[in-house]
C-alpha cells in the first residue's frame, strides 16, 4: 500500500490530502482513498478505460475539487492509463 500527500490551493485555502492506494478488485473495492485532516473524504476507482471516477464521496467535498484530485492521482500513476500504442 502506497501513501503520499497532495496539496491543492484555491484563492482562499490550501488543502493537504493524504492519498492511499489499495489492492483493487473491480466492483468490490475502491483503489484510492483520500483523507483530509485524518478523515476519509472520498475514494476513487478506475473505469474500464482506466480513468478514475469517484467511488465514494463521504464528505460532500466539491466534485470539481475531487475531479482535480483524480487528475493528480492519474498524473502520479501514468501506468494507470494504458498507452494507446500498446494496443
Secondary structure, DSSP 4 states (H G I P E B T S, - for coil): -EEEEEEEE-SS-EEEEEEEE----TTTS-SEEEEETTEEEEEEEE-TTS-EEEEEESS---HHHHHHHHHHHHHH-GGGSPPGGG-
